[in-house]
Amino acid sequence: MKNTNLLLIILLGVATMNGNTLKQKNINHNEVAAVKKASLDYVEGYYESNAERIKTGVNPNLVKRKVKDGKFSELTFDKLIEIAVKSKKEKPSIEADVYDIYNDMASVRVTSGFVDFIHLSKIDGKWQVVNVLWNSLLN
């Protein structure tokens, strides 16, 4: 019975999402491009070990979280910059999908070597990443 209920919830969620995609909403394409750019500044900046690019797209109040074994691990803005600059990594294919924009909030999924669910906020007229929930594709 639990599996049936779970399947029903998933199907209802998919049906709802299909009728309410970003492409079907009346959203300014310039805003979509700006949200995507901030998200890519964060992700591509990480793979390029480019602290300045990360700083362009990420708010200093960033909190990046991962759930592993039922527990959160957190990464701050400063730690993200430190890791990005120190580590050498090969840049994978990167795909960014803007899910939604509402007023000064946006939600994006980026797939690279990781899956990042990103929340952005428009602060002083500029979109910035403020929250990331992520996991590795290798898990």
N, CA, C and O atoms as CSV, one atom per row, in Angstrom:
chain,resi,resn,atom,element,x,y,z
A,1,MET,N,N,0.820,-1.195,0.000
A,1,MET,CA,C,0.000,0.000,0.000
A,1,MET,C,C,0.861,1.255,0.000
A,1,MET,O,O,0.545,2.232,-0.678
A,2,LYS,N,N,1.975,1.223,0.781
A,2,LYS,CA,C,2.867,2.381,0.821
A,2,LYS,C,C,3.453,2.662,-0.559
A,2,LYS,O,O,3.548,3.817,-0.974
A,3,ASN,N,N,3.847,1.604,-1.270
A,3,ASN,CA,C,4.419,1.779,-2.607
A,3,ASN,C,C,3.401,2.359,-3.570
A,3,ASN,O,O,3.744,3.188,-4.413
A,4,THR,N,N,2.144,1.930,-3.451
A,4,THR,CA,C,1.078,2.456,-4.300
A,4,THR,C,C,0.865,3.937,-4.023
A,4,THR,O,O,0.723,4.729,-4.955
A,5,ASN,N,N,0.840,4.315,-2.748
A,5,ASN,CA,C,0.675,5.730,-2.391
A,5,ASN,C,C,1.838,6.568,-2.891
A,5,ASN,O,O,1.646,7.669,-3.406
A,6,LEU,N,N,3.057,6.036,-2.734
A,6,LEU,CA,C,4.233,6.755,-3.209
A,6,LEU,C,C,4.179,6.945,-4.718
A,6,LEU,O,O,4.469,8.032,-5.217
A,7,LEU,N,N,3.811,5.900,-5.445
A,7,LEU,CA,C,3.695,5.990,-6.897
A,7,LEU,C,C,2.653,7.027,-7.295
A,7,LEU,O,O,2.874,7.797,-8.229
A,8,LEU,N,N,1.528,7.055,-6.605
A,8,LEU,CA,C,0.476,8.023,-6.885
A,8,LEU,C,C,0.972,9.452,-6.656
A,8,LEU,O,O,0.705,10.343,-7.461
A,9,ILE,N,N,1.691,9.662,-5.562
A,9,ILE,CA,C,2.236,10.996,-5.265
A,9,ILE,C,C,3.219,11.423,-6.354
A,9,ILE,O,O,3.190,12.567,-6.807
A,10,ILE,N,N,4.081,10.511,-6.770
A,10,ILE,CA,C,5.058,10.823,-7.821
A,10,ILE,C,C,4.346,11.159,-9.122
A,10,ILE,O,O,4.686,12.146,-9.774
A,11,LEU,N,N,3.365,10.353,-9.507
A,11,LEU,CA,C,2.637,10.599,-10.752
A,11,LEU,C,C,1.886,11.926,-10.718
A,11,LEU,O,O,1.855,12.646,-11.715
A,12,LEU,N,N,1.286,12.251,-9.586
A,12,LEU,CA,C,0.592,13.538,-9.458
A,12,LEU,C,C,1.578,14.692,-9.551
A,12,LEU,O,O,1.282,15.717,-10.166
A,13,GLY,N,N,2.739,14.531,-8.949
A,13,GLY,CA,C,3.765,15.564,-9.024
A,13,GLY,C,C,4.245,15.782,-10.442
A,13,GLY,O,O,4.400,16.924,-10.877
A,14,VAL,N,N,4.485,14.692,-11.175
A,14,VAL,CA,C,4.922,14.797,-12.567
A,14,VAL,C,C,3.833,15.441,-13.423
A,14,VAL,O,O,4.122,16.291,-14.266
A,15,ALA,N,N,2.590,15.037,-13.208
A,15,ALA,CA,C,1.479,15.619,-13.974
A,15,ALA,C,C,1.369,17.112,-13.708
A,15,ALA,O,O,1.123,17.892,-14.628
A,16,THR,N,N,1.547,17.508,-12.469
A,16,THR,CA,C,1.486,18.929,-12.113
A,16,THR,C,C,2.640,19.683,-12.746
A,16,THR,O,O,2.446,20.776,-13.276
A,17,MET,N,N,3.846,19.112,-12.698
A,17,MET,CA,C,5.014,19.783,-13.272
A,17,MET,C,C,4.860,19.937,-14.778
A,17,MET,O,O,5.214,20.980,-15.327
A,18,ASN,N,N,4.341,18.924,-15.453
A,18,ASN,CA,C,4.216,18.997,-16.901
A,18,ASN,C,C,3.284,20.114,-17.339
A,18,ASN,O,O,3.457,20.659,-18.429
A,19,GLY,N,N,2.314,20.467,-16.532
A,19,GLY,CA,C,1.392,21.542,-16.872
A,19,GLY,C,C,1.869,22.896,-16.415
A,19,GLY,O,O,1.192,23.897,-16.651
A,20,ASN,N,N,3.009,22.958,-15.770
A,20,ASN,CA,C,3.442,24.208,-15.171
A,20,ASN,C,C,4.946,24.422,-15.361
A,20,ASN,O,O,5.639,24.820,-14.425
A,21,THR,N,N,5.450,24.159,-16.571
A,21,THR,CA,C,6.868,24.305,-16.817
A,21,THR,C,C,7.226,25.761,-17.044
A,21,THR,O,O,6.367,26.590,-17.343
A,22,LEU,N,N,8.496,26.056,-16.899
A,22,LEU,CA,C,8.979,27.420,-17.064
A,22,LEU,C,C,8.665,27.951,-18.461
A,22,LEU,O,O,8.327,29.124,-18.613
A,23,LYS,N,N,8.771,27.105,-19.476
A,23,LYS,CA,C,8.524,27.533,-20.852
A,23,LYS,C,C,7.085,27.998,-21.069
A,23,LYS,O,O,6.818,28.814,-21.951
A,24,GLN,N,N,6.169,27.479,-20.268
A,24,GLN,CA,C,4.762,27.826,-20.439
A,24,GLN,C,C,4.358,29.053,-19.635
A,24,GLN,O,O,3.247,29.558,-19.796
A,25,LYS,N,N,5.235,29.534,-18.783
A,25,LYS,CA,C,4.928,30.697,-17.965
A,25,LYS,C,C,5.339,31.962,-18.711
A,25,LYS,O,O,6.161,31.926,-19.626
A,26,ASN,N,N,4.760,33.053,-18.307
A,26,ASN,CA,C,5.105,34.348,-18.883
A,26,ASN,C,C,6.279,34.930,-18.098
A,26,ASN,O,O,6.089,35.782,-17.231
A,27,ILE,N,N,7.503,34.462,-18.407
A,27,ILE,CA,C,8.700,34.874,-17.681
A,27,ILE,C,C,9.637,35.591,-18.641
A,27,ILE,O,O,9.824,35.168,-19.782
A,28,ASN,N,N,10.209,36.654,-18.172
A,28,ASN,CA,C,11.148,37.453,-18.941
A,28,ASN,C,C,12.389,36.620,-19.281
A,28,ASN,O,O,13.054,36.090,-18.391
A,29,HIS,N,N,12.689,36.514,-20.571
A,29,HIS,CA,C,13.831,35.698,-21.010
A,29,HIS,C,C,15.161,36.277,-20.551
A,29,HIS,O,O,16.125,35.533,-20.377
A,30,ASN,N,N,15.232,37.584,-20.352
A,30,ASN,CA,C,16.459,38.194,-19.827
A,30,ASN,C,C,16.713,37.736,-18.393
A,30,ASN,O,O,17.858,37.519,-17.994
A,31,GLU,N,N,15.629,37.590,-17.619
A,31,GLU,CA,C,15.761,37.110,-16.240
A,31,GLU,C,C,16.231,35.660,-16.234
A,31,GLU,O,O,17.091,35.286,-15.436
A,32,VAL,N,N,15.671,34.847,-17.119
A,32,VAL,CA,C,16.085,33.441,-17.212
A,32,VAL,C,C,17.578,33.366,-17.544
A,32,VAL,O,O,18.310,32.584,-16.938
A,33,ALA,N,N,18.022,34.166,-18.493
A,33,ALA,CA,C,19.440,34.178,-18.880
A,33,ALA,C,C,20.324,34.626,-17.717
A,33,ALA,O,O,21.399,34.065,-17.509
A,34,ALA,N,N,19.887,35.621,-16.964
A,34,ALA,CA,C,20.679,36.121,-15.833
A,34,ALA,C,C,20.763,35.080,-14.710
A,34,ALA,O,O,21.811,34.924,-14.084
A,35,VAL,N,N,19.669,34.375,-14.460
A,35,VAL,CA,C,19.657,33.312,-13.451
A,35,VAL,C,C,20.599,32.186,-13.878
A,35,VAL,O,O,21.385,31.683,-13.075
A,36,LYS,N,N,20.513,31.804,-15.127
A,36,LYS,CA,C,21.373,30.730,-15.645
A,36,LYS,C,C,22.841,31.140,-15.581
A,36,LYS,O,O,23.696,30.327,-15.230
A,37,LYS,N,N,23.142,32.401,-15.919
A,37,LYS,CA,C,24.522,32.886,-15.882
A,37,LYS,C,C,25.087,32.809,-14.466
A,37,LYS,O,O,26.214,32.351,-14.280
A,38,ALA,N,N,24.327,33.249,-13.469
A,38,ALA,CA,C,24.810,33.191,-12.086
A,38,ALA,C,C,25.071,31.744,-11.668
A,38,ALA,O,O,26.063,31.455,-10.998
A,39,SER,N,N,24.180,30.842,-12.066
A,39,SER,CA,C,24.351,29.418,-11.742
A,39,SER,C,C,25.605,28.855,-12.397
A,39,SER,O,O,26.351,28.097,-11.778
A,40,LEU,N,N,25.832,29.230,-13.655
A,40,LEU,CA,C,27.017,28.735,-14.362
A,40,LEU,C,C,28.295,29.397,-13.859
A,40,LEU,O,O,29.355,28.772,-13.875
A,41,ASP,N,N,28.214,30.651,-13.410
A,41,ASP,CA,C,29.392,31.282,-12.798
A,41,ASP,C,C,29.827,30.481,-11.577
A,41,ASP,O,O,31.020,30.290,-11.342
A,42,TYR,N,N,28.861,30.018,-10.808
A,42,TYR,CA,C,29.150,29.184,-9.630
A,42,TYR,C,C,29.780,27.852,-10.046
A,42,TYR,O,O,30.853,27.499,-9.555
A,43,VAL,N,N,29.130,27.116,-10.938
A,43,VAL,CA,C,29.587,25.761,-11.278
A,43,VAL,C,C,30.834,25.792,-12.160
A,43,VAL,O,O,31.819,25.118,-11.859
A,44,GLU,N,N,30.802,26.559,-13.234
A,44,GLU,CA,C,31.971,26.606,-14.126
A,44,GLU,C,C,33.162,27.249,-13.423
A,44,GLU,O,O,34.305,26.847,-13.642
A,45,GLY,N,N,32.900,28.243,-12.583
A,45,GLY,CA,C,33.978,28.857,-11.805
A,45,GLY,C,C,34.664,27.839,-10.913
A,45,GLY,O,O,35.883,27.869,-10.744
A,46,TYR,N,N,33.876,26.938,-10.342
A,46,TYR,CA,C,34.434,25.872,-9.513
A,46,TYR,C,C,35.365,24.984,-10.344
A,46,TYR,O,O,36.499,24.724,-9.944
A,47,TYR,N,N,34.884,24.526,-11.491
A,47,TYR,CA,C,35.701,23.630,-12.317
A,47,TYR,C,C,36.914,24.335,-12.916
A,47,TYR,O,O,37.930,23.693,-13.185
A,48,GLU,N,N,36.821,25.630,-13.126
A,48,GLU,CA,C,37.941,26.410,-13.669
A,48,GLU,C,C,38.890,26.895,-12.574
A,48,GLU,O,O,39.889,27.548,-12.876
A,49,SER,N,N,38.596,26.588,-11.311
A,49,SER,CA,C,39.365,27.099,-10.168
A,49,SER,C,C,39.461,28.618,-10.212
A,49,SER,O,O,40.502,29.197,-9.905
A,50,ASN,N,N,38.352,29.255,-10.601
A,50,ASN,CA,C,38.316,30.698,-10.819
A,50,ASN,C,C,37.496,31.371,-9.706
A,50,ASN,O,O,36.272,31.476,-9.792
A,51,ALA,N,N,38.198,31.819,-8.671
A,51,ALA,CA,C,37.537,32.423,-7.509
A,51,ALA,C,C,36.734,33.663,-7.899
A,51,ALA,O,O,35.645,33.885,-7.371
A,52,GLU,N,N,37.257,34.461,-8.807
A,52,GLU,CA,C,36.556,35.695,-9.200
A,52,GLU,C,C,35.232,35.386,-9.895
A,52,GLU,O,O,34.234,36.076,-9.684
A,53,ARG,N,N,35.232,34.360,-10.714
A,53,ARG,CA,C,33.983,33.987,-11.388
A,53,ARG,C,C,32.957,33.469,-10.377
A,53,ARG,O,O,31.773,33.794,-10.465
A,54,ILE,N,N,33.412,32.673,-9.429
A,54,ILE,CA,C,32.501,32.182,-8.388
A,54,ILE,C,C,31.911,33.371,-7.631
A,54,ILE,O,O,30.705,33.423,-7.387
A,55,LYS,N,N,32.759,34.317,-7.267
A,55,LYS,CA,C,32.302,35.487,-6.508
A,55,LYS,C,C,31.282,36.312,-7.292
A,55,LYS,O,O,30.451,36.999,-6.698
A,56,THR,N,N,31.344,36.245,-8.618
A,56,THR,CA,C,30.391,36.962,-9.458
A,56,THR,C,C,28.982,36.391,-9.311
A,56,THR,O,O,28.005,37.140,-9.307
A,57,GLY,N,N,28.876,35.071,-9.191
A,57,GLY,CA,C,27.560,34.440,-9.171
A,57,GLY,C,C,27.059,33.991,-7.817
A,57,GLY,O,O,25.896,33.608,-7.684
A,58,VAL,N,N,27.918,34.030,-6.803
A,58,VAL,CA,C,27.565,33.459,-5.502
A,58,VAL,C,C,27.580,34.540,-4.417
A,58,VAL,O,O,28.507,35.346,-4.337
A,59,ASN,N,N,26.553,34.538,-3.601
A,59,ASN,CA,C,26.465,35.472,-2.488
A,59,ASN,C,C,27.374,35.002,-1.348
A,59,ASN,O,O,27.465,33.800,-1.095
A,60,PRO,N,N,28.048,35.928,-0.658
A,60,PRO,CA,C,28.925,35.537,0.457
A,60,PRO,C,C,28.200,34.818,1.601
A,60,PRO,O,O,28.847,34.189,2.438
A,61,ASN,N,N,26.883,34.904,1.647
A,61,ASN,CA,C,26.111,34.196,2.675
A,61,ASN,C,C,25.711,32.785,2.246
A,61,ASN,O,O,24.885,32.146,2.899
A,62,LEU,N,N,26.295,32.301,1.152
A,62,LEU,CA,C,25.993,30.963,0.646
A,62,LEU,C,C,26.092,29.903,1.735
A,62,LEU,O,O,26.987,29.931,2.580
A,63,VAL,N,N,25.152,28.975,1.691
A,63,VAL,CA,C,25.274,27.733,2.443
A,63,VAL,C,C,25.043,26.606,1.442
A,63,VAL,O,O,24.008,26.544,0.779
A,64,LYS,N,N,26.023,25.726,1.351
A,64,LYS,CA,C,25.957,24.584,0.438
A,64,LYS,C,C,25.872,23.340,1.320
A,64,LYS,O,O,26.717,23.122,2.188
A,65,ARG,N,N,24.837,22.525,1.085
A,65,ARG,CA,C,24.596,21.369,1.943
A,65,ARG,C,C,24.540,20.076,1.136
A,65,ARG,O,O,24.155,20.049,-0.033
A,66,LYS,N,N,24.941,19.014,1.816
A,66,LYS,CA,C,24.821,17.661,1.273
A,66,LYS,C,C,24.303,16.770,2.398
A,66,LYS,O,O,24.716,16.911,3.549
A,67,VAL,N,N,23.405,15.862,2.062
A,67,VAL,CA,C,22.925,14.897,3.046
A,67,VAL,C,C,23.610,13.571,2.761
A,67,VAL,O,O,23.552,13.054,1.646
A,68,LYS,N,N,24.257,13.030,3.782
A,68,LYS,CA,C,24.898,11.725,3.651
A,68,LYS,C,C,24.661,10.954,4.942
A,68,LYS,O,O,24.912,11.459,6.036
A,69,ASP,N,N,24.182,9.746,4.803
A,69,ASP,CA,C,23.883,8.899,5.963
A,69,ASP,C,C,22.953,9.612,6.943
A,69,ASP,O,O,23.091,9.469,8.158
A,70,GLY,N,N,22.003,10.384,6.403
A,70,GLY,CA,C,21.011,11.054,7.230
A,70,GLY,C,C,21.501,12.290,7.954
A,70,GLY,O,O,20.797,12.828,8.808
A,71,LYS,N,N,22.707,12.751,7.622
A,71,LYS,CA,C,23.266,13.923,8.294
A,71,LYS,C,C,23.699,14.962,7.265
A,71,LYS,O,O,24.146,14.630,6.167
A,72,PHE,N,N,23.552,16.230,7.652
A,72,PHE,CA,C,23.976,17.327,6.797
A,72,PHE,C,C,25.469,17.582,6.956
A,72,PHE,O,O,26.013,17.522,8.058
A,73,SER,N,N,26.111,17.865,5.843
A,73,SER,CA,C,27.436,18.485,5.886
A,73,SER,C,C,27.266,19.818,5.166
A,73,SER,O,O,26.545,19.905,4.172
A,74,GLU,N,N,27.926,20.844,5.664
A,74,GLU,CA,C,27.760,22.191,5.111
A,74,GLU,C,C,29.086,22.758,4.658
A,74,GLU,O,O,30.147,22.466,5.211
A,75,LEU,N,N,28.982,23.579,3.632
A,75,LEU,CA,C,30.127,24.266,3.066
A,75,LEU,C,C,29.773,25.742,2.978
A,75,LEU,O,O,28.713,26.100,2.463
A,76,THR,N,N,30.640,26.584,3.469
A,76,THR,CA,C,30.408,28.025,3.403
A,76,THR,C,C,30.999,28.595,2.118
A,76,THR,O,O,31.706,27.902,1.386
A,77,PHE,N,N,30.709,29.835,1.860
A,77,PHE,CA,C,31.254,30.559,0.710
A,77,PHE,C,C,32.790,30.501,0.723
A,77,PHE,O,O,33.412,30.144,-0.278
A,78,ASP,N,N,33.389,30.853,1.858
A,78,ASP,CA,C,34.860,30.883,1.951
A,78,ASP,C,C,35.471,29.514,1.710
A,78,ASP,O,O,36.499,29.403,1.042
A,79,LYS,N,N,34.851,28.474,2.246
A,79,LYS,CA,C,35.366,27.121,2.056
A,79,LYS,C,C,35.211,26.676,0.594
A,79,LYS,O,O,36.083,25.993,0.057
A,80,LEU,N,N,34.105,27.063,-0.042
A,80,LEU,CA,C,33.911,26.763,-1.464
A,80,LEU,C,C,35.038,27.369,-2.291
A,80,LEU,O,O,35.621,26.700,-3.144
A,81,ILE,N,N,35.340,28.637,-2.035
A,81,ILE,CA,C,36.419,29.316,-2.768
A,81,ILE,C,C,37.742,28.603,-2.527
A,81,ILE,O,O,38.497,28.357,-3.467
A,82,GLU,N,N,38.021,28.273,-1.280
A,82,GLU,CA,C,39.283,27.600,-0.933
A,82,GLU,C,C,39.423,26.267,-1.670
A,82,GLU,O,O,40.474,25.977,-2.242
A,83,ILE,N,N,38.365,25.462,-1.654
A,83,ILE,CA,C,38.399,24.157,-2.325
A,83,ILE,C,C,38.529,24.324,-3.834
A,83,ILE,O,O,39.300,23.612,-4.479
A,84,ALA,N,N,37.779,25.258,-4.389
A,84,ALA,CA,C,37.802,25.469,-5.842
A,84,ALA,C,C,39.194,25.868,-6.324
A,84,ALA,O,O,39.660,25.381,-7.354
A,85,VAL,N,N,39.848,26.742,-5.590
A,85,VAL,CA,C,41.161,27.240,-6.001
A,85,VAL,C,C,42.240,26.177,-5.834
A,85,VAL,O,O,43.149,26.083,-6.658
A,86,LYS,N,N,42.147,25.384,-4.785
A,86,LYS,CA,C,43.186,24.385,-4.486
A,86,LYS,C,C,43.112,23.135,-5.348
A,86,LYS,O,O,44.142,22.561,-5.701
A,87,SER,N,N,41.898,22.710,-5.689
A,87,SER,CA,C,41.753,21.410,-6.346
A,87,SER,C,C,41.828,21.531,-7.865
A,87,SER,O,O,41.346,22.496,-8.458
A,88,LYS,N,N,42.435,20.541,-8.461
A,88,LYS,CA,C,42.507,20.441,-9.920
A,88,LYS,C,C,41.444,19.445,-10.354
A,88,LYS,O,O,41.356,18.336,-9.826
A,89,LYS,N,N,40.646,19.858,-11.318
A,89,LYS,CA,C,39.567,18.985,-11.756
A,89,LYS,C,C,39.321,19.165,-13.252
A,89,LYS,O,O,39.547,20.236,-13.815
A,90,GLU,N,N,38.858,18.101,-13.868
A,90,GLU,CA,C,38.503,18.155,-15.283
A,90,GLU,C,C,37.071,18.654,-15.391
A,90,GLU,O,O,36.189,18.197,-14.664
A,91,LYS,N,N,36.843,19.596,-16.303
A,91,LYS,CA,C,35.508,20.180,-16.459
A,91,LYS,C,C,34.628,19.234,-17.277
A,91,LYS,O,O,34.924,18.950,-18.437
A,92,PRO,N,N,33.546,18.750,-16.666
A,92,PRO,CA,C,32.640,17.846,-17.378
A,92,PRO,C,C,31.635,18.636,-18.217
A,92,PRO,O,O,31.644,19.867,-18.236
A,93,SER,N,N,30.793,17.914,-18.889
A,93,SER,CA,C,29.648,18.531,-19.554
A,93,SER,C,C,28.744,19.102,-18.461
A,93,SER,O,O,28.523,18.457,-17.436
A,94,ILE,N,N,28.228,20.299,-18.679
A,94,ILE,CA,C,27.404,20.960,-17.670
A,94,ILE,C,C,26.067,21.341,-18.289
A,94,ILE,O,O,26.005,21.937,-19.364
A,95,GLU,N,N,24.994,20.981,-17.582
A,95,GLU,CA,C,23.646,21.319,-18.036
A,95,GLU,C,C,22.928,22.075,-16.922
A,95,GLU,O,O,22.875,21.615,-15.781
A,96,ALA,N,N,22.376,23.235,-17.265
A,96,ALA,CA,C,21.652,24.045,-16.279
A,96,ALA,C,C,20.210,24.230,-16.740
A,96,ALA,O,O,19.959,24.696,-17.852
A,97,ASP,N,N,19.275,23.865,-15.883
A,97,ASP,CA,C,17.852,24.006,-16.175
A,97,ASP,C,C,17.219,24.937,-15.157
A,97,ASP,O,O,17.189,24.639,-13.963
A,98,VAL,N,N,16.717,26.060,-15.631
A,98,VAL,CA,C,16.011,26.985,-14.749
A,98,VAL,C,C,14.604,26.433,-14.557
A,98,VAL,O,O,13.841,26.316,-15.516
A,99,TYR,N,N,14.263,26.093,-13.316
A,99,TYR,CA,C,12.954,25.516,-13.017
A,99,TYR,C,C,11.888,26.568,-12.823
A,99,TYR,O,O,10.773,26.421,-13.321
A,100,ASP,N,N,12.218,27.637,-12.098
A,100,ASP,CA,C,11.193,28.629,-11.814
A,100,ASP,C,C,11.828,29.938,-11.376
A,100,ASP,O,O,12.919,29.965,-10.806
A,101,ILE,N,N,11.121,31.011,-11.655
A,101,ILE,CA,C,11.486,32.341,-11.186
A,101,ILE,C,C,10.208,32.986,-10.667
A,101,ILE,O,O,9.178,32.987,-11.342
A,102,TYR,N,N,10.290,33.532,-9.463
A,102,TYR,CA,C,9.158,34.242,-8.889
A,102,TYR,C,C,9.707,35.456,-8.145
A,102,TYR,O,O,10.441,35.322,-7.166
A,103,ASN,N,N,9.338,36.638,-8.625
A,103,ASN,CA,C,9.829,37.889,-8.044
A,103,ASN,C,C,11.352,37.865,-7.939
A,103,ASN,O,O,12.043,37.867,-8.958
A,104,ASP,N,N,11.878,37.843,-6.718
A,104,ASP,CA,C,13.332,37.881,-6.538
A,104,ASP,C,C,13.912,36.526,-6.129
A,104,ASP,O,O,14.974,36.459,-5.510
A,105,MET,N,N,13.196,35.433,-6.484
A,105,MET,CA,C,13.654,34.079,-6.162
A,105,MET,C,C,13.696,33.235,-7.433
A,105,MET,O,O,12.888,33.415,-8.344
A,106,ALA,N,N,14.659,32.306,-7.473
A,106,ALA,CA,C,14.742,31.399,-8.615
A,106,ALA,C,C,15.268,30.044,-8.153
A,106,ALA,O,O,15.955,29.937,-7.137
A,107,SER,N,N,14.926,29.013,-8.927
A,107,SER,CA,C,15.352,27.651,-8.639
A,107,SER,C,C,15.924,27.032,-9.908
A,107,SER,O,O,15.315,27.103,-10.975
A,108,VAL,N,N,17.107,26.422,-9.779
A,108,VAL,CA,C,17.828,25.866,-10.928
A,108,VAL,C,C,18.391,24.500,-10.549
A,108,VAL,O,O,18.797,24.276,-9.409
A,109,ARG,N,N,18.407,23.593,-11.520
A,109,ARG,CA,C,19.115,22.316,-11.344
A,109,ARG,C,C,20.295,22.326,-12.318
A,109,ARG,O,O,20.134,22.550,-13.517
A,110,VAL,N,N,21.476,22.080,-11.769
A,110,VAL,CA,C,22.676,21.975,-12.600
A,110,VAL,C,C,23.228,20.574,-12.450
A,110,VAL,O,O,23.404,20.073,-11.339
A,111,THR,N,N,23.500,19.947,-13.590
A,111,THR,CA,C,24.105,18.622,-13.600
A,111,THR,C,C,25.487,18.742,-14.229
A,111,THR,O,O,25.637,19.244,-15.343
A,112,SER,N,N,26.487,18.276,-13.503
A,112,SER,CA,C,27.866,18.243,-13.988
A,112,SER,C,C,28.448,16.946,-13.447
A,112,SER,O,O,27.886,15.882,-13.706
A,113,GLY,N,N,29.538,16.988,-12.716
A,113,GLY,CA,C,30.008,15.817,-11.985
A,113,GLY,C,C,29.172,15.637,-10.731
A,113,GLY,O,O,29.291,14.641,-10.017
A,114,PHE,N,N,28.321,16.626,-10.479
A,114,PHE,CA,C,27.427,16.666,-9.330
A,114,PHE,C,C,26.030,17.027,-9.813
A,114,PHE,O,O,25.849,17.458,-10.952
A,115,VAL,N,N,25.058,16.851,-8.950
A,115,VAL,CA,C,23.730,17.411,-9.176
A,115,VAL,C,C,23.539,18.457,-8.097
A,115,VAL,O,O,23.603,18.152,-6.906
A,116,ASP,N,N,23.306,19.690,-8.514
A,116,ASP,CA,C,23.089,20.802,-7.603
A,116,ASP,C,C,21.671,21.322,-7.784
A,116,ASP,O,O,21.267,21.665,-8.895
A,117,PHE,N,N,20.918,21.380,-6.696
A,117,PHE,CA,C,19.648,22.102,-6.689
A,117,PHE,C,C,19.964,23.455,-6.076
A,117,PHE,O,O,20.320,23.552,-4.902
A,118,ILE,N,N,19.828,24.498,-6.888
A,118,ILE,CA,C,20.311,25.825,-6.530
A,118,ILE,C,C,19.142,26.776,-6.323
A,118,ILE,O,O,18.194,26.800,-7.108
A,119,HIS,N,N,19.224,27.555,-5.258
A,119,HIS,CA,C,18.284,28.658,-5.027
A,119,HIS,C,C,19.051,29.955,-5.172
A,119,HIS,O,O,20.142,30.118,-4.625
A,120,LEU,N,N,18.461,30.874,-5.919
A,120,LEU,CA,C,19.077,32.181,-6.137
A,120,LEU,C,C,18.133,33.267,-5.664
A,120,LEU,O,O,16.922,33.072,-5.568
A,121,SER,N,N,18.719,34.414,-5.372
A,121,SER,CA,C,17.929,35.580,-5.009
A,121,SER,C,C,18.474,36.772,-5.782
A,121,SER,O,O,19.675,36.871,-6.038
A,122,LYS,N,N,17.582,37.665,-6.144
A,122,LYS,CA,C,17.994,38.884,-6.837
A,122,LYS,C,C,18.245,39.950,-5.780
A,122,LYS,O,O,17.319,40.437,-5.132
A,123,ILE,N,N,19.509,40.299,-5.623
A,123,ILE,CA,C,19.942,41.238,-4.590
A,123,ILE,C,C,20.583,42.440,-5.277
A,123,ILE,O,O,21.536,42.297,-6.043
A,124,ASP,N,N,20.058,43.605,-4.999
A,124,ASP,CA,C,20.549,44.840,-5.627
A,124,ASP,C,C,20.588,44.712,-7.151
A,124,ASP,O,O,21.523,45.182,-7.800
A,125,GLY,N,N,19.556,44.069,-7.715
A,125,GLY,CA,C,19.432,43.944,-9.158
A,125,GLY,C,C,20.269,42.855,-9.788
A,125,GLY,O,O,20.320,42.753,-11.013
A,126,LYS,N,N,20.938,42.023,-8.967
A,126,LYS,CA,C,21.831,40.986,-9.493
A,126,LYS,C,C,21.452,39.626,-8.912
A,126,LYS,O,O,21.287,39.487,-7.700
A,127,TRP,N,N,21.314,38.617,-9.790
A,127,TRP,CA,C,21.017,37.263,-9.339
A,127,TRP,C,C,22.259,36.635,-8.727
A,127,TRP,O,O,23.349,36.705,-9.294
A,128,GLN,N,N,22.079,36.007,-7.539
A,128,GLN,CA,C,23.188,35.352,-6.848
A,128,GLN,C,C,22.729,34.038,-6.232
A,128,GLN,O,O,21.607,33.924,-5.739
A,129,VAL,N,N,23.609,33.057,-6.269
A,129,VAL,CA,C,23.352,31.770,-5.624
A,129,VAL,C,C,23.441,31.982,-4.117
A,129,VAL,O,O,24.428,32.519,-3.613
A,130,VAL,N,N,22.390,31.550,-3.395
A,130,VAL,CA,C,22.387,31.699,-1.940
A,130,VAL,C,C,22.287,30.364,-1.205
A,130,VAL,O,O,22.636,30.276,-0.028
A,131,ASN,N,N,21.810,29.318,-1.901
A,131,ASN,CA,C,21.623,28.029,-1.265
A,131,ASN,C,C,21.836,26.921,-2.297
A,131,ASN,O,O,21.357,27.013,-3.428
A,132,VAL,N,N,22.551,25.884,-1.899
A,132,VAL,CA,C,22.770,24.730,-2.791
A,132,VAL,C,C,22.593,23.456,-1.976
A,132,VAL,O,O,23.188,23.295,-0.911
A,133,LEU,N,N,21.766,22.554,-2.495
A,133,LEU,CA,C,21.671,21.193,-1.983
A,133,LEU,C,C,22.228,20.308,-3.081
A,133,LEU,O,O,21.754,20.354,-4.216
A,134,TRP,N,N,23.235,19.497,-2.755
A,134,TRP,CA,C,23.951,18.791,-3.820
A,134,TRP,C,C,24.250,17.339,-3.455
A,134,TRP,O,O,24.146,16.917,-2.303
A,135,ASN,N,N,24.625,16.601,-4.496
A,135,ASN,CA,C,25.101,15.249,-4.334
A,135,ASN,C,C,25.964,14.897,-5.536
A,135,ASN,O,O,25.833,15.499,-6.602
A,136,SER,N,N,26.823,13.946,-5.364
A,136,SER,CA,C,27.708,13.505,-6.438
A,136,SER,C,C,26.977,12.530,-7.350
A,136,SER,O,O,26.140,11.752,-6.893
A,137,LEU,N,N,27.295,12.573,-8.635
A,137,LEU,CA,C,26.735,11.589,-9.562
A,137,LEU,C,C,27.322,10.203,-9.318
A,137,LEU,O,O,26.767,9.200,-9.768
A,138,LEU,N,N,28.435,10.150,-8.611
A,138,LEU,CA,C,29.108,8.878,-8.371
A,138,LEU,C,C,28.503,8.076,-7.232
A,138,LEU,O,O,28.826,6.899,-7.067
A,139,ASN,N,N,27.627,8.693,-6.441
A,139,ASN,CA,C,27.006,7.988,-5.301
A,139,ASN,C,C,25.995,6.991,-5.756
A,139,ASN,O,O,25.382,6.314,-4.931
